[in-house]
Amino acid sequence: MNKGIVYFKLFLPITLIVIVAYILLAKYISPDFGLKPAILVGMINLILYGVGSILIFPAFSKPPDQFVSRFMILTTIQLLLTLFMMAFLVYKKVYILKTTLLHFLCVFVILLIVQSALLIRFSNRKEK
């Protein structure tokens, strides 16, 4: 099976689990934060990483140096989009802004670590 398909089938459920766990934790641990901002943070991260997975998918069939280039471009795009989304949230004056941005960054970093680990794991794996 193609490494890209295996990566996508593994990363998407992990992303959904992390986001659902975050929303449940945000709802029950800090009830003053609210469900709407938690869902907003989760959906923005889901879109960022969903688009990122689609962008990296063709790189699995490329040579290692092109894969690394695509990985670096992907990470740069994700970081720039994150900064843009944070600026947008500041501009829109979202309720509990500092908490929302902190939650957004925490979920983003957790998913970035998971994504990087999976990409490294699957880029080194030989096709069967």
Secondary structure, 3 states (H helix, E strand, C coil): CCHHHHHHHHHHHHHHHHHHHHHHHHHHHCCCCCHHHHHHHHHHHHHHHHHHHHHHHHHHHCCHHHHHHHHHHHHHHHHHHHHHHHHHHHHCCCCCHHHHHHHHHHHHHHHHHHHHHHHHHHHHCCCC
